[in-house]
Amino acid sequence: MRKVVSKLMTTKLFVGGLAWETRDDSLKNFFSTVGTVVSANVIIDKYTDKSKGFGFVEMSSEKEAEEAKTKLNGQALDGRNISISDARPQQPREERPQQ
């Protein structure tokens, strides 16, 4: 019996080093230069309504995600050089007591 091992490839990317003024639309437009963007989300602080400086982009294929990492990593978006890596699954959070 042959064991099949599949390499898990991702289409979701973590984008760090974003400028405070970067929003979903500009992130999506930037990544759409290398492929089809399924979603682009800049993470916003719920108390200050300002960017936390990172976000996530989901490309339509693994090939496009790899191309985005190769071509866009280290490039300037809204005046800041961004860093791109594969997104990792979110870790479970501890329950916080409500105040």
C-alpha positions as CSV (number, residue, x, y, z in Angstrom):
1,M,0.0,0.0,0.0
2,R,1.4,3.4,-1.0
3,K,1.1,6.3,1.3
4,V,0.1,9.5,-0.3
5,V,1.5,12.7,1.2
6,S,0.1,15.9,-0.1
7,K,2.0,19.1,0.4
8,L,-0.4,21.7,1.8
9,M,-0.1,24.8,-0.3
10,T,-1.9,28.0,0.6
11,T,-3.6,30.7,-1.3
12,K,-3.9,33.0,1.8
13,L,-1.1,35.3,2.5
14,F,-0.1,37.4,5.5
15,V,1.0,40.9,4.6
16,G,3.0,42.9,7.2
17,G,4.5,46.4,7.3
18,L,1.4,48.1,5.9
19,A,1.1,51.9,6.1
20,W,-1.6,53.2,8.6
21,E,-3.6,54.6,5.7
22,T,-3.7,51.4,3.7
23,R,-7.2,50.0,3.3
24,D,-8.8,46.9,1.8
25,D,-9.2,48.4,-1.7
26,S,-5.6,49.6,-2.1
27,L,-4.4,46.2,-0.8
28,K,-6.6,44.4,-3.3
29,N,-5.6,46.6,-6.2
30,F,-1.9,46.1,-5.4
31,F,-2.1,42.3,-5.4
32,S,-4.4,42.2,-8.4
33,T,-1.4,43.2,-10.5
34,V,-0.2,39.6,-10.2
35,G,-3.4,37.6,-10.2
36,T,-7.0,37.3,-9.1
37,V,-7.6,38.4,-5.6
38,V,-10.4,36.5,-3.8
39,S,-10.3,38.8,-0.7
40,A,-8.1,41.5,0.9
41,N,-8.5,42.5,4.5
42,V,-6.5,45.1,6.5
43,I,-6.9,44.4,10.2
44,I,-8.3,47.4,12.0
45,D,-8.2,48.0,15.7
46,K,-11.7,48.0,17.0
47,Y,-11.0,50.7,19.6
48,T,-9.1,53.2,17.6
49,D,-10.4,52.4,14.1
50,K,-6.8,52.5,12.8
51,S,-4.9,49.8,10.9
52,K,-2.8,47.4,13.0
53,G,-0.2,47.4,10.2
54,F,-1.0,44.0,8.8
55,G,-3.6,42.2,6.8
56,F,-4.4,39.1,4.7
57,V,-4.9,38.5,1.0
58,E,-6.3,35.4,-0.5
59,M,-5.4,34.7,-4.1
60,S,-7.4,32.4,-6.4
61,S,-4.7,29.8,-6.9
62,E,-1.5,28.6,-5.3
63,K,0.5,29.6,-8.3
64,E,-0.8,33.2,-8.0
65,A,0.0,33.2,-4.3
66,E,3.5,32.1,-5.0
67,E,3.9,34.7,-7.7
68,A,2.6,37.4,-5.4
69,K,5.2,36.4,-2.8
70,T,8.0,36.5,-5.4
71,K,7.1,39.7,-7.1
72,L,5.6,41.9,-4.4
73,N,7.5,41.0,-1.2
74,G,9.6,44.0,-0.2
75,Q,7.8,46.3,-2.7
76,A,6.4,49.7,-1.6
77,L,2.7,50.0,-1.0
78,D,1.5,53.5,0.2
79,G,5.0,54.5,1.0
80,R,6.0,51.4,3.0
81,N,7.9,48.2,2.0
82,I,5.6,45.3,2.8
83,S,6.5,41.7,3.7
84,I,4.5,38.8,2.5
85,S,4.4,35.2,3.8
86,D,2.0,32.3,4.0
87,A,-0.8,32.9,6.5
88,R,-0.8,30.4,9.4
89,P,-4.0,29.1,11.0
90,Q,-5.3,31.3,13.8
91,Q,-4.4,30.0,17.2
92,P,-7.2,29.6,19.8
93,R,-7.4,32.5,22.2
94,E,-7.9,32.3,25.9
95,E,-11.3,33.3,27.2
96,R,-11.2,36.7,28.8
97,P,-13.5,37.6,31.6
98,Q,-16.1,40.2,30.6
99,Q,-15.9,43.5,32.5
